[in-house]
Every structure is written in structure tokens, then in C-alpha cells.
């Protein structure tokens, strides 16, 4: 049962960045106020006027990030979830779950499935980022029995291949410092997806690299435009589909049967009409790996 007297707290994203933006903006404005001009050799800088727009821009950026954290990210979450054709029995993974924003919302879509969240619990990326607070949010939202929260690294997930129908992630992968690490996280997402499964990944930078990494891992991937209205910094969504291997097609190719012939034609065709096996590396017992 949800707790009506307590509201969930999904934290403030990048609290240190917000603090630095606002403090820097105030400092620039104060500098322009108290030091209206500065002479360096033959050059005199009129700081008063020059400081106004940089200072206001820095403060505005910090305020917009707070607005996103308090309002915009919930609209963005709903947009991401609408990209999945929910049946109610999915197994869902939220990579970088934080305080459970996507994981909990996905759990509300489920009847018999499970929503799993993993994180390394960095408080510089999200205020109050801790497993116990995530579980408390799930309890308040009434989905504690449908979620599982774990410690987990996006670049080395401990789940078996093909474990999840849906993978979600928002503002997580860019926190991995190296390009190689981010590419590895994308490969891991494809690996743990079931064939035919879908991933919805959102971030504000590196999304073109994500598309390339997903495609190189054998998945289909497309990138949408920037969402300017409710997100700051503006976010893009990458939709990923792990290609479902048609095992019957693989078997027919492996036997050297032409896909252009009907079963009746195959039955009467002489051996010379059979297409030679051009796929010796395919194994009938191997599972698709994405």
C-alpha cells in the first residue's frame, strides 16, 4: 500500500553543478557591481555592463536545472515510458536508477513482471542518492513488491544474456568518463536485452556515440531530437531494438536451403538445386547474443 501522508523524493540532479552555476553567476554580477571598470595597461574594461548577461545566464542555467529536477523530469519520464508497448509481464532494468524515477514508474505498468534498478550511488550525480531512499520511494509509491534494487556497474552488469524485455536509462551513461567505458555500457545493455527487447536511453551528450555503439553491438538504434521544453540541459532519447533472430531462418540457411523456394519445391528439387551452405560459422545450438 502507498503511504498517502508521505511523498516520494526523487532528488536534485547534479546538485554540485547547480550550486556552482548559481554561485558563479552571483559572483560575476557582484564583480561587475563593485568593480565597474578595470584598466590593464592601455586597455580599460567596462565590467559593469559586461558582467550582466554572463551573470544572469549562469544563474538562469542553475534555475532551469532545478525546474527540470522538480517538474521537467517527470514529464520526460512519462515520454520515455510511452515509447514502450507495455504488456504488464515485462522484466525491466533501469540502469543508473538513482532514487528510482524510471524503475518505479515502470513497476506501475506491471502486473506480473519485475522492475530492477542498478546504481553505484554517486551523490554528486543526484542528491541523497542511496539504496535505502530508493526503496523507501518504492514503498511510498506502492510498488515495493515489484522492484529489486541492486548495486551495479553499467559497464559490467552481472545479469545473464537476454534477461530483460525493457532497459531504461536517463542521464547515466555520460557519467562514465571514457569513450571506451560508455561504449561498453551500451554493449552491456544490448547483451542483457532479450531478442526483440527494447531499450530507451536518454542523455544530453554523447548520444550519437551511443547510437554507433548500439549498432556495432548488432542492435537497431535511432536518435530523436532535443527536447527543449521540459528538460535542461536539453535531452535526446535513443531508442534501441535488439534484433530477434529467426531460428527457423537460421536453420534453413545452415542446411543450405534456398529461402526463395516453397516447401513443395524443396521436396521435389534434386540435390543440385539446393543452395550451397554459405554460412558455415552459424551454429544451430548457439543462442543469439545481440
C-alpha positions in Angstrom: 0.0 0.0 0.0 1.2 3.5 -0.8 1.7 6.0 2.0 -0.6 8.9 1.4 1.0 11.1 4.2 4.5 11.0 2.7 5.5 12.0 -0.8 8.4 10.3 -2.7 11.6 12.4 -3.1 13.5 11.8 -6.3 16.3 14.3 -5.5 18.0 17.1 -7.4 20.1 16.1 -10.4 23.8 17.3 -10.4 23.4 19.4 -7.2 27.1 20.5 -7.3 26.7 21.8 -10.9 23.6 23.8 -9.9 25.4 25.3 -6.9 28.4 26.2 -9.0 26.3 27.9 -11.7 24.3 30.0 -9.3 27.3 31.0 -7.1 29.4 31.8 -10.2 26.6 33.9 -11.6 26.2 35.9 -8.4 30.0 36.4 -8.2 30.1 37.7 -11.8 27.3 40.2 -11.0 28.9 41.4 -7.8 32.2 41.8 -9.6 30.5 44.0 -12.2 28.8 46.0 -9.4 31.8 46.6 -7.2 34.4 46.8 -10.0 32.6 48.7 -12.8 35.8 49.2 -14.7 39.3 47.6 -14.8 42.3 49.1 -16.5 45.0 46.8 -17.7 47.8 48.9 -19.4 46.3 50.9 -22.2 43.0 48.8 -22.1 40.0 49.7 -19.9 37.3 47.0 -19.5 33.8 48.2 -18.6 33.0 45.3 -16.3 29.7 46.6 -15.0 27.8 46.2 -18.3 29.9 43.2 -19.5 29.1 41.2 -16.4 25.3 41.5 -16.6 24.5 38.9 -19.2 27.1 36.3 -18.2 26.0 36.5 -14.6 22.3 36.3 -15.4 22.9 33.4 -17.9 24.8 31.4 -15.2 22.1 31.9 -12.6 19.3 31.1 -15.2 21.0 27.8 -16.1 21.1 26.8 -12.5 17.4 27.7 -12.0 16.4 25.8 -15.1 18.2 22.7 -13.8 16.2 23.0 -10.6 12.9 23.3 -12.6 13.9 20.2 -14.5 14.6 18.3 -11.3 11.3 19.3 -9.7 8.9 19.3 -12.7 10.5 18.5 -16.1 12.0 15.1 -15.4 8.6 13.7 -14.6 7.2 14.8 -17.9 10.4 13.4 -19.6 10.0 10.1 -17.7 6.4 9.7 -19.0 7.6 10.5 -22.5 10.2 7.7 -22.3 7.7 5.2 -20.9 5.3 5.9 -23.7 7.8 4.6 -26.1 7.4 1.0 -24.8 4.4 -1.1 -25.7 3.7 -2.4 -22.2 2.0 -5.8 -21.7 2.3 -6.0 -17.9 4.6 -9.0 -17.7 7.9 -7.4 -18.7 11.2 -7.8 -16.8 12.6 -4.2 -16.8 16.1 -2.9 -16.0 16.8 0.7 -15.0 20.5 1.5 -15.5 21.6 4.2 -13.1 18.3 4.1 -11.3 19.2 6.8 -8.7 16.2 7.3 -6.5 14.0 5.1 -8.7 12.3 7.6 -11.0 12.2 5.2 -14.0 12.2 2.0 -12.2 9.2 2.8 -10.0 7.2 4.3 -12.9 7.9 1.1 -14.9 6.8 -1.0 -12.0 3.5 0.7 -12.0 3.0 -0.6 -15.6 3.5 -4.2 -14.5 1.1 -6.9 -13.3 3.3 -9.9 -13.1 6.7 -8.6 -14.2 9.6 -7.1 -12.2 11.4 -3.8 -12.4 15.1 -3.9 -11.4 17.3 -0.9 -10.7 21.1 -0.8 -10.5 23.4 2.1 -9.5 26.7 2.9 -8.0 25.0 5.6 -5.7 27.1 8.7 -6.6 25.8 11.7 -4.6 27.4 14.1 -6.9 25.1 13.0 -9.7 21.9 13.0 -7.6 21.3 14.5 -4.1 20.7 11.9 -1.4 21.5 9.1 -3.8 21.2 5.9 -1.7 19.6 2.5 -1.9 17.5 2.8 1.2 16.0 6.1 -0.1 15.2 4.4 -3.4 13.5 1.5 -1.6 11.6 4.0 0.5 10.3 5.7 -2.6 9.1 2.4 -3.9 7.3 1.7 -0.7 5.6 5.1 -0.7 4.6 4.6 -4.4 3.1 1.2 -3.5 5.3 -1.0 -5.7 7.9 -2.4 -3.3 6.9 -5.9 -4.2 7.5 -5.3 -7.9 11.0 -3.8 -7.6 14.5 -5.1 -6.9 17.3 -2.6 -6.3 20.9 -3.7 -6.5 24.5 -2.4 -6.6 25.6 -2.5 -10.2 28.1 -1.1 -12.7 26.7 -0.2 -16.1 29.9 -1.4 -17.8 29.9 -4.8 -16.1 26.4 -6.0 -15.4 26.1 -9.3 -13.5 22.9 -10.3 -15.3 22.8 -13.2 -17.8 22.4 -12.6 -21.5 18.9 -11.9 -22.6 17.5 -11.2 -19.1 15.3 -8.2 -19.8 12.4 -7.2 -22.1 13.0 -3.5 -21.5 16.1 -1.4 -20.5 15.7 2.2 -19.4 18.3 4.8 -18.5 18.3 8.6 -18.0 21.3 10.8 -17.5 23.5 7.9 -16.6 25.9 6.8 -19.3 27.6 10.3 -19.8 28.9 10.0 -16.2 31.2 7.2 -17.4 34.5 9.2 -18.0 35.9 7.3 -21.0 34.5 6.7 -24.5 35.5 3.1 -24.2 33.6 2.8 -21.0 30.5 4.3 -22.4 30.7 2.0 -25.5 31.0 -0.9 -23.1 27.9 0.2 -21.2 25.9 0.3 -24.5 27.2 -3.2 -25.4 26.1 -4.5 -21.9 22.6 -3.0 -22.5 22.3 -4.9 -25.7 23.7 -8.1 -24.1 21.1 -8.2 -21.3 18.2 -7.4 -23.6 16.1 -10.3 -24.8 16.0 -10.7 -28.6 13.2 -8.4 -29.7 13.6 -6.3 -26.5 13.7 -2.6 -26.4 15.9 0.0 -24.7 15.1 3.7 -24.2 18.2 5.7 -23.3 18.2 9.4 -22.6 21.1 11.8 -22.2 22.3 15.3 -23.0 25.7 14.5 -24.6 27.4 11.6 -26.4 24.0 10.3 -27.8 25.4 10.0 -31.4 28.2 7.8 -29.9 25.6 5.7 -28.2 23.8 5.1 -31.5 27.0 3.9 -33.1 27.9 1.6 -30.2 24.4 0.0 -30.1 24.6 -0.6 -33.9 28.1 -2.1 -33.6 26.7 -4.5 -31.0 24.1 -5.7 -33.5 21.1 -3.7 -32.4 18.9 -1.2 -34.3 19.1 2.3 -32.9 17.7 5.7 -33.7 18.1 9.1 -32.0 15.4 11.6 -31.6 15.6 15.4 -31.5 16.4 17.6 -28.5 13.6 18.1 -26.0 13.7 21.8 -25.4 10.5 22.4 -23.5 10.8 20.4 -20.3 14.5 19.4 -20.0 17.6 21.3 -19.2 20.1 20.8 -20.4 18.1 19.6 -23.4 17.9 15.8 -23.6 17.8 13.4 -26.5 16.3 9.9 -26.5 17.9 6.9 -28.2 15.5 4.1 -29.0 17.2 0.6 -29.3 15.7 -2.6 -30.5 17.7 -5.9 -30.2 17.2 -7.8 -33.4 15.2 -11.0 -32.8 16.9 -13.9 -34.5 14.6 -16.1 -36.6 15.8 -19.5 -35.6 13.9 -21.3 -38.4 15.5 -19.0 -40.9 19.0 -19.7 -39.4 18.3 -23.4 -39.6 17.2 -23.2 -43.2 20.3 -21.2 -44.1 22.5 -23.6 -42.2 21.1 -26.6 -44.1 21.7 -24.8 -47.4 18.0 -24.5 -48.3 17.1 -21.6 -50.6 14.7 -19.1 -48.9 13.1 -18.5 -52.3 11.6 -21.9 -52.7 8.4 -23.3 -51.3 8.2 -26.4 -49.2 6.7 -28.3 -52.2 9.5 -27.2 -54.5 12.1 -28.2 -51.8 10.5 -31.7 -51.7 10.8 -32.3 -55.4 14.0 -30.4 -56.2 17.0 -32.5 -57.0 20.1 -32.2 -54.8 21.8 -30.0 -57.4 19.1 -27.3 -56.8 20.0 -27.0 -53.1 21.8 -23.7 -52.4 25.3 -24.4 -51.0 25.9 -23.6 -47.4 27.4 -20.1 -47.3 27.1 -19.7 -43.5 29.5 -22.3 -42.1 30.0 -20.2 -38.9 26.4 -20.4 -37.9 25.7 -23.0 -35.2 22.2 -24.5 -34.7 22.8 -24.7 -30.9 24.1 -21.2 -30.3 21.9 -18.5 -28.8 21.7 -15.0 -30.2 24.0 -12.7 -28.3 23.0 -9.3 -29.6 
